[in-house]
Every structure is written in C-alpha cells, then in structure tokens.
Amino acid sequence: MRRRKAIGLTIGIGSGALVLGSTGAFALHLATAGLDTVGEVDFDRPLALPPLAPSTEDPSSAKVFHLEIQSGQMQFTDGGPTDTWGVNGAFLGPTLRAKRGQEIAFAVRNGLDEATSLHWHGMHLPAVMDGGPHQEVRPGETWTPQWTVDQPAATLWYHPHPHGRTAAHLLRGLAGMFIVDDDGSEALRLPQTYGVDDVPMIVQDRKFDGDDQFDDAATLFGALGVTGDRLLVNGTVGPYFDVTTRLVRLRLLNASGARMYHFGFSDDRTFSLIATDGGLLPEAWETDRIQLSPGERAEIVVAFEPGETVDLRSYPTDIGGVMGRLDGFADRLDVCRFRAGEALADDTEIPAVMGTAPDIDAGAAAVERSFTLGGDAVNGEAMSMERIDFGVRVDTVEVWGVVNDNGFLHNFHVHDVQFQVLEVAGEEPPPHLRGWKDTVPLLPGEPNRLALRFTGYTDPNMPYMFHCHVLQHEDDGMMGQFVVLGEGEEIGTVAAASAHDHS
C-alpha cells in the first residue's frame, strides 16, 4: 500500500524530530506491539440497543423509512464529548427491519456539509438503488431509493460508500443494522424478540486523541489502516447486557474498518453458529470461536445458566505471523459482559433444520474469472469511477477465483449477490464459510473459488462494486465494478452525472 510502504516515519518532538526508520527501532516497536484489555474493561455501561426504525406507508403500500444523516456529539468516555456523525441520531443509526416480499422505500436526507452515501450491504437490489459511490447524496439533498425485498432472512447492514472516503465516514459513525425476515424464519422457535433474546452487536474499534476526538491516524508500521485500542458495541464502551432468557441470539457485525475479530467467551464455552452473511444455515454448527473480517456477519446462539457472568472476547490469531502483531492479530480484547438473572425464561430452541444450503451448480458456470488483490488494485488496475470492468449475463452462474498476492490481510465483498464459497486453498471451506456469503477473508497464499448466480436486475450503465472491505484498501483503489446485462444488452457507459441524480 502506498501509504503503508514507507520505511521511515517522522514524529515531531518539540523543535526536533525522531526518525523511526532503523532496524532497531522497528524491532522494538514490533516486540512491544499488541494489546491486551482482558481484566482492564470496567463493563459499567448498559449495552445500547439501536431502536427499530419507524416507518410509514405511502400510497403504493410501500414501507417508507425516513433517514437523516447528521452530525452530533457523544460521550464515549469520562472525558469530553466526541464529534460524531449518525443516522437519526448522534452516532450509528436505527435498525431497519423488513420482510421478504415487502416493498420498501427510503427518504435519505444528507444533513452534513459534505456528500456521502448509504450502501445496503448484502442486499439484492437494482444497481441504481445500491448506495455505492455512484449514488452519493449532496449536502441538503434527499435520495429516494425503492425496491422489493427478495432474499431469505438475514442480518445485513448499511454504511457509507463514497469513493475514496468510506473509511473516514464510517469512522465518524455512519452505520446501522438491516434485518430481513421471512415466513420460514418467523415460524422457527429461535430467539427472536429484539433487544431481549435477539441482540444486535455492532462491534467497532476506535482510538481517541487527547481531546477525546476520534483519532484517524493509521497504525504505526501497520498495513490495514486504523486499528483502535478501545472497543465499542452499538456505540457503548465497556458494555454489559442483562440476560433474561436461557438462549440468546447475538447478531455479530464486524463494522470496523480494518480490525479482524476472533470471538469467543471467557470460559471457552461452545455456542451455535446459526447464520452467516446471507442467512440461516441448514443446521447449527457448534464451536467456541468465530472469526469475522470487516463487513462480515454471524448469528450465534449462546446458552446461559442462572446467575452466571461471562465475557465475550476477541482472541489472538496467527494471521500474518509475527508481523501480524502490528495490525492487531495478536490482541486479546474484552468486548461485552453478559450477566444472567437468577431466573431465565426457556421457551426457545435451536431447530434441527433451519435455512437452505448454497446450491449453485459450479459445473454450469458460463464464465470463470480470476481476481488478484494487491498493490492498491484488483488485477493491477486501481478503481476508476468511469470504467466498467466487465459485464455478467443475467440468470447465469459464474465462478470467480480470488487470491491475495501479498502479505497483508485482504477480504472480498461483492455487491448485489450472496455467493457460495467452493474452495479455500484448494480444500472444502471451513464450516463457518459454508453458508451464503457476500464477504470472505483472503489470507495470503490461500486462493478462494466462489460461485455466483446473477438474477433479477439488469442495467448496462449502472455498475455494482467488488472490492476489499478493509476500508483503507478500498479507498486506495482496491475495487472494481461490473454490470448485469439482459439478453442482447452490451456494456454501456457510466453517466458522468449519475453520482448526483437525487430528488
């Protein structure tokens, strides 16, 4: 990465400067890198629960959400207030909830003093409604996307996606959860009372400067961008959650720009992974750890005993070897404390059968493509808003081979579709990658093969994105775009004004 390849770093000290470029200085920093907050977090604030977004109904019977992107302030620590951005509030946004088959519409007003956007991450929808870099909303303007929800029940999310500025806008606080329901999921006896036994957990890291403002300085010698030393869950530092039911469903979202999380509990208890990015698994997978790269989601169900207390943590991994210490892979972090009551309701269960396994026939692929991520680019080309990299034909299957060709962590997110992971490093994917996915980690030297089916929406002139979801990498150019073509259509041209077509 251009910003992260510099060998020498200059730090001003009084009127002089200390240049950290020598082998010894780097070795010292590497030896002392790493963060361990276990036992250091007070867990003295109740976990904030994003409110469910209210809606109205328009004359066409569409469910309409009104969203105001705005600036504000939040008191995260015992210091002064922090300047923030949020949606319908000072920080983060409400949880959006809709059901498969429902027509939904939005009035997204930008109350900031600069353009931004809201991308509906994981949603199958027309490209012009996607909220990517071509749908930026100018200050004072309102964007009004509308579509019919047409995908299984899943935990999705929304976040900004302005070209070259996504990391900074997410850091300020623009993000929220988007839950899709369907008849099948509602009929199950899974925990599903929002905020009681079905709990959103938007996990993010932040650094604060001496004035209690968000510090956006990239990690010293790191390769991923900003990795913070404080964790927030739903915007809460040091949260606890009071458990009132035996089974609790946690909707885990890695909404950080760079940090990988390796979730587990302080007593190493097992839990049930019931859903990945795109929805419920056919059956639960029992494990004691789940790893999420930026943008990934996992739904887990945890069983509690009356009166117990246990902490959710992020544990070290061996990703990146010794050098991975610089990007937080060796960190051990306390995330949230769970305090079970003396009497717990027990009227939910984990069904033996839940969702549908990915069923894409890779042998029927119309095209196979290869993508190499590295050097601020995909296949050697940095993102260009005017360039459509390729077109895919609607109602066809493609197989994409994706590889990380350098020593940094990357991951890979595709807009509009949920895909099937066929192979990781030539082997069957691990259980946590066998469900429907829209974001997958790319470890160095471990190529992935993905099967994708493109259905529903075509537009030769308006592209969808594919990119690394380590946001500094995305902003630096590790992104491309494709269009979905109907029968007889050819790749068109991205209109110069398309990024500003709003009501």
C-alpha angles and dihedrals in degrees: 000000000000095000094042101046095073111119098198124056121189120211118188115230112181108305093335135065136229114214114207103198105111125104090242095054092048092048090051092051092047092050093052097040118112136079131231117183097164107133092007098087115089097206089209101140126077112243109262113233115210108234119244107257114250118231141194131210121243125210091271089056092249117150105243125203120195112210125184117195105209147158124246146140133264134194102224099157139017089274129078127311120283123228108241147167125227146160114253087345145034099282134018118345143258122284111261116214128188138154132238110268093026122127109229131188135183139206103201111184120190109219094172127100093243136049120268139152143217117231119197098223113211096009123132104223144127113297092239089059095046098100094225127139092295092060101056115155117221121225111283094012130115126222118205113195120172134182144144116262106241111170139080124279110288147147108256131162143205130228141153120283109182112155111265094356106068096109093051095047093048090048090057090058112268106144141099143167125264115198121196119199131190137185093262096053093045091054093057122093092233118132105276110153102120113238094004109063097347106063129182113218114189102186119198138158127222141178121214124207127217091279093053092252125133109274111219097183113131116247113271109265089350126138103210107058124243118012112176133212096219126065125216125194112195085343094305122127112210097004130187128193124206109223117215101168133058093234122044125185114214118198100205117199123181098213094165121118097227116355124105116215126209102193125203139133129266092246093044091242117170122246136185122257103211103166143020130197097301103038149286121350119234088248135001121268117217115220142139097221136044124185122209127184120202111302097015123123134201131183113211132179117215127192119219134194122222115273098007129130123207134166130226110224142179111232132205121268131195094238111138094009115233092343089056088075088077092062099044101262091128094048122118110205136182109224112173139345121228117206114192120209123234091254121039126193112236112193103117134076144183105253120226089232123036124146138002125274118236107272107183114147102226089186089067093056113142092200139014118208134186127216125188118192119204144099097040090301149080113237089351095301125107118219118281120187091212098048121087104200098201145331128240123205117242117250093022134114124232132186116217123196110205125187137176107221100187138057097261126093115257133169133196129232126181122197123228099013140073109217138200119240105224100178142000114201090343094306136098108280118258116263095263090059098047097087128075110300138184096177127041132178118245112207117193111273095010110107118200128212114207130189117211131184117200115208143158111012130063131181123157093198106041116067136206120220135242116189152134109282093212087105100215088054090050092049091049091057109276092135140091138180139229138184131221111230130207123218110302094005123129130201110286134194129278106241113237091227096045093100090063106040102126137136 
